[in-house]
Amino acid sequence: MTAPVVTHARTEFADARGRLGGSVGVVMTMGALHEGHATLIRRAREENDAVVVTIFLNPLQFAAGEDLSRYPRTLQHDLEICEREGADLVFAPSPDVVYPDGEPGVRVSAGPLGGVLEGASRPGHFDGMLTVVNKLLNIVHPTRAYYGQKDAQQLLLIKRMVRDLDMSVEIVGVPTVRESDGLALSSRNAYLSDADREVALCLSKALQAGEAARNSGPAAVRRAARDVLVREPLALVDYLVLVDPVTLEQVPEYFRGEALLAVAAKVGTTRLIDNVPLVVGGREA
């Protein structure tokens, strides 16, 4: 397998990007790549003539007191995954390359959808995420961009930004990749001790229980998932919601159709999120 071209500056990236022909897929990451990222790269490889991977730990996505300083930085390992999965070009800039004037004075606003669920717990997070995604889309000029369903709210907001701002790129959502025991893959899993990891399994188990109750209606879904979480006192639950996948509003009891069951909890010192799309009532809306 040929190693990808690795660039750090805008000019060298632009030169290398100009040599890519045909359709281009991009996978945007903050580093600490795992099998979930590898799955995104493989999907991009299957559907495009060339693949770009960006590796950038975006400081705008971290509020005061969050884990920017301890976020895992594993560039050499990341590049090995990029090579293994057939990426053609890697853009791994430093913050001063992405934000040459310091923190940007103009940012993309996530609007009301960015103020609920993860946005309520992490104010400004989604503004920072959309700002860097917008910038990287403008730098890379891809045909398609690939994101994981595990970060469902992020994926929704990126799709909304692209639609609302008339951006000419196709956003592709890829199903969550899990360990054999059900734990959703995340770079933050590296923070978990062995004991924490056992506790963290309650998130995916709660989602499985909720999904199993989907034919009995929203109340049954919420109750089944909640019953799993309350049996694990070491998981500090932030939210457990069954929402409309487009509006993120809680679905009413009479609701039947596509919904999103989502959970966030702190395990040890690590905040984890997970979700599962499901059809409540056993039929399409």
C-alpha positions, 0 to 999 in steps of 0.5 A: 500500500502506498503511503499517503502524502502528508501535508501541514501547510495550506500551500503544500496541501493545495498543491497536493490536492490539485494533483487529485483527479476525479471525485474526492471524499474527505474524512475529518478527524481530531486524531487518535484514529480507531476502527470507526475512523478506519471504517469512514476511510474505507467507505470514502475509498469505495465511493471516490477516486481519491480520499483526503483525511484531515487530522486537526485537534480543533481548540474551538470545540473545547470549553474551559475545563474540558479535556483538550490538554489530555486529548490523545495525540497519536499522529504516527499511529494515525498515519499508519491507519491512513496508509492501511486504508488507502488514503491518498492525502493527509492534511495535519495542520497546527492551530495557527495554520487553520486560524492564522489570525487567532480565534476567528472573529466570525463563526458559524452559529449552530442555532437552536439545534446546537443548544440542546442535548450535547449543546446544553452541556457544552455551550459553544461546542457546536459553533466551534465544530461547524466553524472548523468543518466549514473551513476544512470543506472550503480548503479541501473542496471534496465531493463527499464528506463522511461522518459517523452516526455515533455523533448524531447531533454533529452529523445533523448540524453538518447536514443542516449547515450544508443545506442552509448555506448552499454548500456543494458537498454531499454529506454521508452518514456512516453507522456507528462502529462498536466493539464486540461487547457493544461499546461504541468506538470513541477516541475518548475510550482511551481515558477509561480504566478497565473498571470504567470500561465495564461501567460504560457498557451500560450505555449501549445496553440501555440503547439495546433495551430501548430498541427491543421495546420499540414496538410498544411505544415511546414510553416503553422505550424510555422506561426500558433504557432507563431501567438499565441505567439506574442499575449502574450507579457509577454512570452519571447520566446527563440525558436519556432522550427519545427524539425526532431525528431532525428536530431533536424534540422529544417525541410524544407518547402517540408517536409512531415512526423514525426516532433517535434514542440518545444517551450521555453519561460521565464514567469516571472522568470521561464523558461518553455519548451513544445513540441508536436510530429506531422505528417506534411502533414497528412501522415507518412514519 
